[in-house]
Amino acid sequence: MPVTLHSISSVFLCSLLLLSPLPALAQPRNGQSVVLPTTERVERTYGFLETHPTATITAPGVLEVRYRTTTPTAPGQLYIGINSLDEELNYPRFRDSVRSESAALSQDHTLQIKFDSLLKKMANTPYEPRICWRVEVYLPEKNSSRFVEGRVYFNPQTLGPTPNILFGPTVEQLTETTALIAFELDSVQASTVQLTDSLGRALAPTNGMPNKKHEIRLRDLVPGQTYTYSINAGGTQTRSYSFTTPHRAKPFQFAAMVDSREGVGGGMQNFFGVNAFSLYTLGSDAYYRGADFIVFAGDLINGYTTSVADFEMQLNSFRLIMEPLHSRIPIYESMGNHEALIDTWKSESRGGISLDKQGEESAEAAFARAFVNPLNGPENEGSGTPTYKENVYFFDHGNARFFMLNNNYWWSSNPHQYGGNLEGYMLPTQIAWLREQVTLADADPAITHLFFAAQEPIFPNGGHTGDAMWYNGGDTNRDGAVDASDINIVENRNELWEIVSGSPKTAAFITGDEHAYSRTLIEPTTPVGHKRKPDGTEAVFLYPVMHVTSGGAGAPWYDVELDLPWTPSLKAHSTQPHYAFFKVDGGTVELEVYSQTGQRIDSVLIKQSDRPLVERRAGG
């Protein structure tokens, strides 16, 4: 039976980099081309499905779901439900179920259920012609159940099949005058976005060319207006959704979340690589609190898999769970250390040797296929390195610019010996791009605030002080000494922070990786260890910046550590599942933090453009 990541503890999942001490190497290979190990390969997967299930309507009123498990299992249970049109956030809910009477173990399974009786239970309530389905499979080797789900549209007149929208629609890259509507079909179809303005006037439809994946840009929108839209794809008509365009002169607010990979507790906490329970609760609370968009800075899924299909199915779990929100507000995603699609070889270390896959199988390429983010990021780091497209980029909202960064690019478990890149390290092309873009933003009078987001904390406070951008002061190979055999991670951190803190417009740096909330004020005089840069000169941290770790979107929580150089500057910490909620009004930025129960954990004013950053408790 193949080795699976679920057979390894969650602590180890966060620590694949913990290798046996290496002999001193004068010149670590970090950032250089990969040298493939010669030992035996190891396969690692989530250990549930080999491919995503197919769900089809095989006869009027009959839904069939087929799936193949990685190991023989008993037939699963199929749940189905339908959404009423008065549900603004149309999360799946279930009303009927079926399971096979057979208990025979097999890898190939087919489940059928009639859904016409489900519709009769909603005879007097307007509903969406879309069946939500979920399969629960008991895995003997895990002694627990796992879940996968999807949606199937049907013809409301015949109850027969119609072109199915597998995913979406989602609102992407929203500006004052444009919006991108994205969705995916099960077949090549022409499509139309039908739009109504805030006065209820139907606007001219926007058509898409025949395709399976559609990205249709709406133009000539009015700033600060709410629009209603629906999709017609090959005759399949969706329900109505809405979005609101930003307005540069108006206040806005956004949520920041990180680390939604699986938690502990079974059920919805362990939903094919994602903590669905936390995402449902946190996302809904942020939406109804008025978030205009969500910044999601990595560790969306468990990852650390050698299977492209497995990686894509985990990302799809995240996408489907966030879809009810994403159809109404943009979500901007970036990569974390768990967005790892790898090749792995045996070694004497616990985790083996793991390297980012190459080419179109790299984690970065698969991430770009799954999401629809801006394409304004840097070029890659050179021949043979993965893309930065859609995992490093910037976007504007109102009077602010947001930089989504990747300090988990081209991951290698042992870059000292095999090349690739150290977890937490930002390579030169990304650094140079960021420096140039911050300079341009500083010169743009329309931009008042800068926000930065990357998954690995720049100044960790608990759970990842042995890696991130610190490695206990720079001991990247963990041999107990900081010397020439180590990669210059602290120097790399200093170069990054000099760029971030060098702008008077910077409001906050948002991170995760540590599954907790922490708020640390990094001032020019804050002790941070040495401040040397890679070229040997001293970094200058010019302006105070709030470092906000918001790693509470569902992963197992971490405690705080209190022996770091910047510990006296740690202003707040909580282990509760949470999201950070930023309010931007002109030159003012306020931060509130809410748990998944709705409790306010923290509240503080973090920036005013006409005075230095201040510390003011706002209660809570």
PyMOL commands that set and color helices and strands:
alter all, ss='L'
color gray80, all
select helices_A, chain A and resi 5-7+10-13+116-120+267-269+276-288+308-326+359-361+363-370+415-418+428-442+471-474+489-501+567-569
alter helices_A, ss='H'
color red, helices_A
select strands_A, chain A and resi 41-42+54-59+62-73+77-84+96-99+106-114+127-139+144-153+165-172+179-196+206-218+226-233+236-237+241-244+252-257+293-297+331-334+342-345+353-356+393-397+400-404+449-453+506-511+517-522+545-550+570-574+578-585+588-595+600-608+616-617
alter strands_A, ss='S'
color yellow, strands_A
deselect
rebuild
show_as cartoon
